[in-house]
Structure formats: C-alpha cells, structure tokens
Amino acid sequence: MKIMLRKTGESYAVYVAKKDLEEKVVAMEKPGLWGGTVTLNNGWVFQLPDLAPDTRLPISVEARRLES
C-alpha cells in the first residue's frame, strides 16, 4: 500500500491516500523508523521498507499493512 510519511514536530504522521486517512505514529519497532513496523493511532500496523536512516521526509513509500 502506498503511504506518505512526514515528521510533525517530534512525532511522525502517515497519510494513506486511497483511504483519505492521516494518523499519528504511536509506536515504532526500531528507533530509526526504517525496516521495522509502525503502529498508527487507529491501530493499523505497517511494515516499512529498509531505507537509509538519513532519508529525507516527507516521502511516499510502498509499505505492507499487517494485521493489527
């Protein structure tokens, strides 16, 4: 699923265009964000691709939605 990640202050937000949904990231598996899972405020869990830690945001990526 194509999602857009952006940083808002000290937190991250995810926008899913097909669902017209924007939610805050409430939990991250890895402190560097990339290559792990993120949990959104609504309970959705996404597996993020393994990108470089210094990847600039905002960015659109292909992420896999996992069962929450």
PyRosetta script that sets phi, psi and omega in degrees:
from pyrosetta import init, pose_from_sequence

init()
pose = pose_from_sequence("MKIMLRKTGESYAVYVAKKDLEEKVVAMEKPGLWGGTVTLNNGWVFQLPDLAPDTRLPISVEARRLES")
pose.set_psi(1, 135.0)
pose.set_omega(1, 179.8)
pose.set_phi(2, -80.9)
pose.set_psi(2, 124.8)
pose.set_omega(2, 177.9)
pose.set_phi(3, -130.4)
pose.set_psi(3, 158.7)
pose.set_omega(3, 174.8)
pose.set_phi(4, -115.5)
pose.set_psi(4, 129.1)
pose.set_omega(4, 177.7)
pose.set_phi(5, -106.6)
pose.set_psi(5, 138.1)
pose.set_omega(5, 175.2)
pose.set_phi(6, -145.8)
pose.set_psi(6, 159.3)
pose.set_omega(6, 179.1)
pose.set_phi(7, -103.4)
pose.set_psi(7, 129.9)
pose.set_omega(7, 178.2)
pose.set_phi(8, -121.5)
pose.set_psi(8, 101.5)
pose.set_omega(8, -176.2)
pose.set_phi(9, 68.1)
pose.set_psi(9, -120.1)
pose.set_omega(9, 178.7)
pose.set_phi(10, -98.8)
pose.set_psi(10, -2.0)
pose.set_omega(10, -178.7)
pose.set_phi(11, -114.4)
pose.set_psi(11, 173.5)
pose.set_omega(11, 178.8)
pose.set_phi(12, -113.4)
pose.set_psi(12, 154.3)
pose.set_omega(12, 176.1)
pose.set_phi(13, -133.5)
pose.set_psi(13, 149.1)
pose.set_omega(13, 178.8)
pose.set_phi(14, -120.4)
pose.set_psi(14, 134.4)
pose.set_omega(14, 175.3)
pose.set_phi(15, -116.9)
pose.set_psi(15, 128.0)
pose.set_omega(15, 177.6)
pose.set_phi(16, -111.6)
pose.set_psi(16, 106.2)
pose.set_omega(16, -173.8)
pose.set_phi(17, -64.4)
pose.set_psi(17, -41.9)
pose.set_omega(17, -177.1)
pose.set_phi(18, -63.0)
pose.set_psi(18, -24.8)
pose.set_omega(18, 179.7)
pose.set_phi(19, -105.4)
pose.set_psi(19, -2.7)
pose.set_omega(19, -174.4)
pose.set_phi(20, 47.0)
pose.set_psi(20, 54.2)
pose.set_omega(20, -173.4)
pose.set_phi(21, -126.9)
pose.set_psi(21, 131.6)
pose.set_omega(21, 172.9)
pose.set_phi(22, -128.3)
pose.set_psi(22, 125.0)
pose.set_omega(22, -178.1)
pose.set_phi(23, -137.1)
pose.set_psi(23, 151.9)
pose.set_omega(23, 175.5)
pose.set_phi(24, -78.3)
pose.set_psi(24, 148.6)
pose.set_omega(24, 172.8)
pose.set_phi(25, -82.4)
pose.set_psi(25, 123.6)
pose.set_omega(25, -178.2)
pose.set_phi(26, -105.4)
pose.set_psi(26, -17.3)
pose.set_omega(26, 178.6)
pose.set_phi(27, -151.3)
pose.set_psi(27, 142.0)
pose.set_omega(27, 177.2)
pose.set_phi(28, -128.5)
pose.set_psi(28, 135.8)
pose.set_omega(28, 177.8)
pose.set_phi(29, -67.2)
pose.set_psi(29, -42.3)
pose.set_omega(29, -178.9)
pose.set_phi(30, -116.7)
pose.set_psi(30, 141.9)
pose.set_omega(30, -179.4)
pose.set_phi(31, -64.7)
pose.set_psi(31, -24.8)
pose.set_omega(31, 179.6)
pose.set_phi(32, -85.0)
pose.set_psi(32, 3.0)
pose.set_omega(32, 177.3)
pose.set_phi(33, 75.2)
pose.set_psi(33, -50.1)
pose.set_omega(33, -171.1)
pose.set_phi(34, -81.1)
pose.set_psi(34, 141.4)
pose.set_omega(34, 176.3)
pose.set_phi(35, 87.5)
pose.set_psi(35, -0.5)
pose.set_omega(35, -180.0)
pose.set_phi(36, -125.6)
pose.set_psi(36, -165.7)
pose.set_omega(36, 178.8)
pose.set_phi(37, -102.6)
pose.set_psi(37, 152.9)
pose.set_omega(37, 172.1)
pose.set_phi(38, -127.2)
pose.set_psi(38, 143.5)
pose.set_omega(38, 177.4)
pose.set_phi(39, -111.0)
pose.set_psi(39, 131.1)
pose.set_omega(39, -179.3)
pose.set_phi(40, -91.7)
pose.set_psi(40, 166.3)
pose.set_omega(40, -179.9)
pose.set_phi(41, -57.6)
pose.set_psi(41, -31.1)
pose.set_omega(41, -178.8)
pose.set_phi(42, -87.2)
pose.set_psi(42, 1.9)
pose.set_omega(42, 177.2)
pose.set_phi(43, 99.3)
pose.set_psi(43, -10.1)
pose.set_omega(43, 178.6)
pose.set_phi(44, -66.8)
pose.set_psi(44, 145.3)
pose.set_omega(44, 178.8)
pose.set_phi(45, -122.9)
pose.set_psi(45, 130.4)
pose.set_omega(45, 178.9)
pose.set_phi(46, -121.2)
pose.set_psi(46, 140.0)
pose.set_omega(46, 171.0)
pose.set_phi(47, -92.7)
pose.set_psi(47, 117.4)
pose.set_omega(47, -177.5)
pose.set_phi(48, -90.1)
pose.set_psi(48, 152.2)
pose.set_omega(48, 176.6)
pose.set_phi(49, -69.3)
pose.set_psi(49, 160.9)
pose.set_omega(49, -179.8)
pose.set_phi(50, -87.9)
pose.set_psi(50, 97.8)
pose.set_omega(50, 179.8)
pose.set_phi(51, -113.3)
pose.set_psi(51, 168.7)
pose.set_omega(51, 178.7)
pose.set_phi(52, -63.9)
pose.set_psi(52, 143.6)
pose.set_omega(52, -179.7)
pose.set_phi(53, -59.5)
pose.set_psi(53, -25.8)
pose.set_omega(53, -178.6)
pose.set_phi(54, -95.5)
pose.set_psi(54, 21.0)
pose.set_omega(54, 177.5)
pose.set_phi(55, -61.6)
pose.set_psi(55, 131.2)
pose.set_omega(55, -177.0)
pose.set_phi(56, -76.6)
pose.set_psi(56, 141.7)
pose.set_omega(56, 177.1)
pose.set_phi(57, -111.6)
pose.set_psi(57, 151.8)
pose.set_omega(57, 2.0)
pose.set_phi(58, -75.3)
pose.set_psi(58, 154.4)
pose.set_omega(58, -179.6)
pose.set_phi(59, -148.9)
pose.set_psi(59, 143.4)
pose.set_omega(59, 173.6)
pose.set_phi(60, -97.9)
pose.set_psi(60, 131.5)
pose.set_omega(60, -179.3)
pose.set_phi(61, -136.2)
pose.set_psi(61, 161.7)
pose.set_omega(61, 173.7)
pose.set_phi(62, -93.0)
pose.set_psi(62, 116.5)
pose.set_omega(62, -178.3)
pose.set_phi(63, -123.1)
pose.set_psi(63, 149.4)
pose.set_omega(63, 179.5)
pose.set_phi(64, -97.7)
pose.set_psi(64, 127.0)
pose.set_omega(64, 178.1)
pose.set_phi(65, -84.0)
pose.set_psi(65, 128.1)
pose.set_omega(65, 179.4)
pose.set_phi(66, -101.6)
pose.set_psi(66, 162.2)
pose.set_omega(66, 175.4)
pose.set_phi(67, -67.3)
pose.set_psi(67, 133.4)
pose.set_omega(67, -177.3)
pose.set_phi(68, -92.4)
pose.dump_pdb("model.pdb")
